Amino acid sequence: MNEFLMICERIVPEIVSVLKERYKILNHLVYEEPIGRRTLATATDLPERTVRSHIELMRANGLVDIYKPGIFLTDEGHAIVPKLRNFLNELDRINELEHRLTEALHIDRVVITPTEGTLMVKKLGFTAAKLLQDLLKPNAVVAISGGSTMAAIAEEMPILPFNPTVVPARGGVGEVVEYQANVIASVLAERLSGSYKMLHLPDGLSQDSLHMLMTCEPQIKEIGDLISRTDILLFGIGTAMRMADQRHIADDVRKQLVDNHAVGEALG
């Protein structure tokens, strides 16, 4: 298969390009059907004329249908998307890169979402939401941090009857309300037909302050106990210096981050 893919790339690269464009359209329809041609063109960063041409051909081949509300995938269209994804992943060496990262990081699994453009975070959230569905068990305790990617996971999660308890994995950071862990926890709990608890604390409290609050405030202690029983922890990795700005890190610590070539930050 690898040799065949290399031949395709070298001899008929335009076929690979067309294949990728049609996959972008089909993959977007998986999680946002029905949708009109114009909206689909914007979402996939393709010209509307190109989208129209692809849709007409795929409709003739039984992969999509067009109704008044918009474009839908047929059953055959739904079935072909994961097969096409595996094919293109191999074409782009994604599987090989995932394997190499798994070994380099000494973790069980790495999943790469090959995407770019304005919908990058949305598609990353969709992929992570699908993975979370595979891991979830009824009545689990799920802790989630803040940030744009975590917000995308909550937004892309379909309504499912898992009934988890969702708690914020950290206190508040930054100024954007929609990206706060408390808000994201409430959205995710609603999508999964569960309950949630809020943690009304700023992130970055000292150990002494946190210990005092957990000792004196029963509500905070309750959430702390839930967090300690977390079955699944979801957290985003932010750019190190950007997170240093949000956390108002002291200059001497910033210098340490720069000197040590810090790249990312997770959970403080």
PARODO-831402 format. One record per residue (C-alpha): residue in three letters; x, y, z. Coordinates in Angstrom, 3 decimals, always signed. Layout:
<sites>
SITE  resn      east     north        up
SITE   ALA         X         Y         Z
...
</sites>
This chain:
<sites>
SITE  resn      east     north        up
SITE   MET    +0.000    +0.000    +0.000
SITE   ASN    +2.789    +2.446    +0.879
SITE   GLU    +4.438    +1.902    -2.510
SITE   PHE    +1.122    +2.446    -4.283
SITE   LEU    +0.537    +5.679    -2.381
SITE   MET    +3.992    +6.940    -3.276
SITE   ILE    +3.315    +6.187    -6.953
SITE   CYS    +0.041    +8.151    -6.739
SITE   GLU    +1.844   +11.133    -5.238
SITE   ARG    +4.570   +11.121    -7.882
SITE   ILE    +2.631   +10.304   -11.064
SITE   VAL    -0.890   +11.674   -10.515
SITE   PRO    -0.641   +14.221    -7.660
SITE   GLU    -3.829   +15.942    -8.859
SITE   ILE    -5.804   +12.796    -8.002
SITE   VAL    -4.483   +12.904    -4.440
SITE   SER    -5.424   +16.593    -4.235
SITE   VAL    -8.985   +15.880    -5.418
SITE   LEU    -9.242   +12.965    -2.989
SITE   LYS    -8.232   +15.195    -0.092
SITE   GLU   -10.761   +17.862    -1.089
SITE   ARG   -13.587   +15.339    -1.249
SITE   TYR   -12.527   +13.862    +2.071
SITE   LYS   -12.646   +17.340    +3.664
SITE   ILE   -16.225   +17.700    +2.428
SITE   LEU   -17.339   +14.231    +3.536
SITE   ASN   -15.599   +14.517    +6.902
SITE   HIS   -17.234   +17.870    +7.616
SITE   LEU   -20.660   +16.446    +6.731
SITE   VAL   -20.106   +13.694    +9.322
SITE   TYR   -20.548   +16.151   +12.191
SITE   GLU   -22.396   +19.071   +10.637
SITE   GLU   -25.077   +17.726    +8.313
SITE   PRO   -27.352   +19.041    +6.891
SITE   ILE   -25.410   +21.971    +5.503
SITE   GLY   -25.681   +24.201    +2.444
SITE   ARG   -23.041   +24.468    -0.285
SITE   ARG   -22.016   +28.001    +0.601
SITE   THR   -21.552   +27.211    +4.296
SITE   LEU   -19.731   +24.010    +3.382
SITE   ALA   -17.372   +25.958    +1.118
SITE   THR   -16.563   +28.387    +3.942
SITE   ALA   -16.073   +25.573    +6.456
SITE   THR   -13.684   +23.619    +4.206
SITE   ASP   -11.830   +26.654    +2.782
SITE   LEU   -12.717   +25.526    -0.750
SITE   PRO   -14.224   +27.634    -3.558
SITE   GLU   -18.005   +27.253    -3.799
SITE   ARG   -17.684   +26.192    -7.433
SITE   THR   -15.277   +23.411    -6.419
SITE   VAL   -17.622   +22.226    -3.658
SITE   ARG   -20.569   +22.201    -6.089
SITE   SER   -18.591   +20.081    -8.562
SITE   HIS   -17.515   +17.573    -5.903
SITE   ILE   -21.007   +17.342    -4.415
SITE   GLU   -22.624   +16.642    -7.785
SITE   LEU   -20.178   +13.837    -8.529
SITE   MET   -20.503   +12.306    -5.062
SITE   ARG   -24.277   +12.565    -5.314
SITE   ALA   -24.172   +10.656    -8.618
SITE   ASN   -22.052    +8.003    -6.877
SITE   GLY   -24.513    +7.641    -3.998
SITE   LEU   -22.370    +9.198    -1.265
SITE   VAL   -24.495   +12.292    -0.548
SITE   ASP   -28.089   +13.403    -0.961
SITE   ILE   -29.417   +16.939    -1.318
SITE   TYR   -32.689   +17.942    +0.316
SITE   LYS   -34.289   +21.265    +1.183
SITE   PRO   -32.459   +21.597    +4.572
SITE   GLY   -29.086   +20.962    +2.889
SITE   ILE   -26.620   +18.212    +2.026
SITE   PHE   -26.697   +14.874    +3.855
SITE   LEU   -24.389   +11.866    +3.815
SITE   THR   -25.958    +8.599    +2.679
SITE   ASP   -25.293    +5.379    +4.612
SITE   GLU   -22.610    +4.539    +2.073
SITE   GLY   -21.106    +7.985    +2.542
SITE   HIS   -20.925    +7.485    +6.307
SITE   ALA   -19.316    +4.063    +5.831
SITE   ILE   -16.643    +5.298    +3.435
SITE   VAL   -15.353    +8.209    +5.564
SITE   PRO   -13.305    +6.151    +8.109
SITE   LYS   -11.869    +4.018    +5.284
SITE   LEU   -10.877    +7.125    +3.364
SITE   ARG    -9.433    +8.645    +6.549
SITE   ASN    -7.186    +5.602    +7.087
SITE   PHE    -6.071    +5.757    +3.459
SITE   LEU    -5.178    +9.435    +3.677
SITE   ASN    -3.542    +9.025    +7.063
SITE   GLU    -1.224    +6.500    +5.516
SITE   LEU    -0.683    +8.834    +2.594
SITE   ASP    +0.316   +11.662    +4.911
SITE   ARG    +2.432    +9.416    +7.124
SITE   ILE    +0.151   +10.251   +10.038
SITE   ASN    +0.081    +6.697   +11.351
SITE   GLU    +3.862    +6.511   +11.276
SITE   LEU    +4.174    +9.809   +13.138
SITE   GLU    +1.626    +8.693   +15.756
SITE   HIS    +3.642    +5.515   +16.332
SITE   ARG    +6.931    +7.413   +16.622
SITE   LEU    +5.424    +9.863   +19.120
SITE   THR    +3.943    +7.020   +21.160
SITE   GLU    +7.414    +5.513   +21.530
SITE   ALA    +9.182    +8.827   +22.123
SITE   LEU    +6.716    +9.961   +24.800
SITE   HIS    +6.342    +6.494   +26.390
SITE   ILE    +2.545    +6.648   +26.375
SITE   ASP    -0.075    +4.170   +25.209
SITE   ARG    -1.577    +6.084   +22.323
SITE   VAL    -1.199    +9.245   +20.261
SITE   VAL    -3.947   +10.486   +17.925
SITE   ILE    -3.125   +13.227   +15.446
SITE   THR    -5.848   +15.324   +13.826
SITE   PRO    -4.562   +16.430   +10.409
SITE   THR    -6.271   +19.774    +9.965
SITE   GLU    -5.611   +23.452    +9.415
SITE   GLY    -7.392   +26.759    +8.919
SITE   THR   -10.239   +28.403   +10.787
SITE   LEU   -11.853   +25.114   +11.881
SITE   MET    -8.704   +23.578   +13.365
SITE   VAL    -9.785   +23.830   +17.021
SITE   LYS   -13.334   +22.702   +16.172
SITE   LYS   -12.073   +19.577   +14.397
SITE   LEU    -9.589   +18.850   +17.165
SITE   GLY   -12.473   +19.091   +19.641
SITE   PHE   -14.570   +16.722   +17.523
SITE   THR   -11.790   +14.114   +17.410
SITE   ALA   -11.211   +14.359   +21.164
SITE   ALA   -14.956   +14.131   +21.846
SITE   LYS   -15.116   +10.876   +19.862
SITE   LEU   -12.190    +9.466   +21.855
SITE   LEU   -13.825   +10.485   +25.131
SITE   GLN   -16.989    +8.610   +24.152
SITE   ASP   -14.906    +5.440   +23.777
SITE   LEU   -13.399    +5.883   +27.259
SITE   LEU   -16.503    +6.916   +29.190
SITE   LYS   -18.385    +4.556   +31.449
SITE   PRO   -21.704    +5.367   +33.157
SITE   ASN   -21.479    +7.473   +36.328
SITE   ALA   -17.780    +8.239   +35.876
SITE   VAL   -16.100   +11.279   +37.430
SITE   VAL   -14.657   +13.501   +34.682
SITE   ALA   -12.367   +16.451   +35.414
SITE   ILE   -11.752   +19.018   +32.671
SITE   SER    -9.490   +22.057   +32.495
SITE   GLY   -10.150   +25.317   +30.668
SITE   GLY    -9.077   +26.676   +27.294
SITE   SER   -10.313   +26.862   +23.713
SITE   THR    -9.662   +23.200   +22.899
SITE   MET   -11.500   +21.933   +25.988
SITE   ALA   -14.402   +24.239   +25.115
SITE   ALA   -14.451   +22.717   +21.618
SITE   ILE   -14.640   +19.189   +23.068
SITE   ALA   -17.697   +20.138   +25.117
SITE   GLU   -19.364   +21.857   +22.148
SITE   GLU   -18.712   +18.946   +19.772
SITE   MET   -19.991   +16.286   +22.179
SITE   PRO   -23.394   +14.888   +21.111
SITE   ILE   -26.184   +14.303   +23.624
SITE   LEU   -25.416   +10.950   +25.282
SITE   PRO   -26.778    +9.158   +28.402
SITE   PHE   -23.495    +8.564   +30.295
SITE   ASN   -24.597   +10.433   +33.433
SITE   PRO   -21.107   +11.438   +34.651
SITE   THR   -20.183   +13.911   +37.365
SITE   VAL   -18.088   +16.611   +35.692
SITE   VAL   -15.817   +18.838   +37.756
SITE   PRO   -13.343   +21.587   +36.820
SITE   ALA    -9.760   +20.352   +37.008
SITE   ARG    -8.468   +23.791   +38.025
SITE   GLY    -9.589   +27.239   +39.087
SITE   GLY   -10.238   +30.221   +36.864
SITE   VAL    -7.521   +31.495   +34.483
SITE   GLY    -7.703   +34.305   +31.922
SITE   GLU   -10.483   +36.679   +30.953
SITE   VAL   -12.645   +34.719   +28.451
SITE   VAL   -15.663   +33.322   +30.321
SITE   GLU   -16.413   +30.638   +27.716
SITE   TYR   -12.952   +29.136   +28.230
SITE   GLN   -13.193   +28.849   +32.021
SITE   ALA   -13.119   +25.302   +33.413
SITE   ASN   -16.353   +25.864   +35.370
SITE   VAL   -18.293   +26.846   +32.242
SITE   ILE   -16.849   +24.025   +30.141
SITE   ALA   -17.647   +21.475   +32.873
SITE   SER   -21.296   +22.593   +32.892
SITE   VAL   -21.587   +22.341   +29.083
SITE   LEU   -19.973   +18.888   +28.984
SITE   ALA   -22.189   +17.625   +31.816
SITE   GLU   -25.293   +18.802   +29.957
SITE   ARG   -24.215   +17.030   +26.742
SITE   LEU   -23.524   +13.799   +28.630
SITE   SER   -26.769   +13.970   +30.647
SITE   GLY   -24.803   +14.258   +33.875
SITE   SER   -24.252   +16.657   +36.755
SITE   TYR   -21.462   +19.116   +37.493
SITE   LYS   -19.824   +20.923   +40.362
SITE   MET   -18.264   +24.385   +40.226
SITE   LEU   -14.976   +25.423   +41.787
SITE   HIS   -15.103   +29.136   +42.620
SITE   LEU   -11.365   +29.676   +43.026
SITE   PRO    -8.677   +31.449   +41.011
SITE   ASP    -5.992   +29.149   +39.673
SITE   GLY    -2.490   +29.386   +41.138
SITE   LEU    -3.313   +29.556   +44.864
SITE   SER    -0.505   +28.535   +47.192
SITE   GLN    -0.641   +25.110   +48.848
SITE   ASP    -1.217   +26.733   +52.248
SITE   SER    -4.143   +28.840   +50.969
SITE   LEU    -5.694   +25.871   +49.211
SITE   HIS    -5.343   +23.655   +52.277
SITE   MET    -6.987   +26.287   +54.479
SITE   LEU    -9.920   +26.748   +52.083
SITE   MET   -10.460   +22.996   +51.727
SITE   THR   -10.427   +22.661   +55.499
SITE   CYS   -12.814   +25.559   +56.172
SITE   GLU   -15.169   +25.385   +53.174
SITE   PRO   -17.236   +22.157   +52.896
SITE   GLN   -18.212   +22.859   +49.277
SITE   ILE   -14.589   +23.211   +48.172
SITE   LYS   -13.643   +20.093   +50.155
SITE   GLU   -16.427   +18.153   +48.415
SITE   ILE   -15.119   +19.134   +44.981
SITE   GLY   -11.562   +18.361   +46.053
SITE   ASP   -12.668   +14.868   +47.086
SITE   LEU   -14.396   +14.382   +43.704
SITE   ILE   -11.301   +15.542   +41.819
SITE   SER    -9.194   +13.032   +43.763
SITE   ARG   -11.540   +10.275   +42.502
SITE   THR   -11.336   +11.352   +38.858
SITE   ASP   -11.715    +8.535   +36.327
SITE   ILE   -10.876   +10.674   +33.275
SITE   LEU    -8.859   +13.889   +33.226
SITE   LEU    -9.112   +16.159   +30.179
SITE   PHE    -6.655   +19.031   +29.934
SITE   GLY    -5.219   +21.334   +27.313
SITE   ILE    -1.592   +22.250   +26.753
SITE   GLY    -1.042   +25.973   +26.301
SITE   THR    +1.938   +27.860   +24.892
SITE   ALA    +4.341   +28.399   +27.800
SITE   MET    +4.879   +32.159   +27.537
SITE   ARG    +1.263   +32.925   +26.705
SITE   MET    +0.172   +31.039   +29.811
SITE   ALA    +2.857   +32.856   +31.804
SITE   ASP    +1.154   +36.113   +30.750
SITE   GLN    -2.274   +34.840   +31.805
SITE   ARG    -0.939   +33.664   +35.153
SITE   HIS    +1.025   +36.900   +35.759
SITE   ILE    +4.203   +34.932   +36.356
SITE   ALA    +7.083   +36.882   +37.963
SITE   ASP    +9.926   +38.048   +35.729
SITE   ASP   +12.530   +35.795   +37.351
SITE   VAL   +10.378   +32.739   +36.675
SITE   ARG    +9.795   +33.883   +33.072
SITE   LYS   +13.550   +34.063   +32.622
SITE   GLN   +13.849   +30.493   +33.862
SITE   LEU   +11.194   +29.407   +31.347
SITE   VAL   +13.034   +31.123   +28.499
SITE   ASP   +16.465   +29.841   +29.583
SITE   ASN   +15.152   +26.296   +29.807
SITE   HIS   +13.357   +26.526   +26.442
SITE   ALA    +9.898   +25.901   +27.908
SITE   VAL    +7.371   +25.090   +25.186
SITE   GLY    +4.050   +24.209   +26.802
SITE   GLU    +2.121   +24.418   +30.066
SITE   ALA    -0.523   +22.096   +31.480
SITE   LEU    -2.536   +22.408   +34.711
SITE   GLY    -0.246   +25.076   +36.095
</sites>
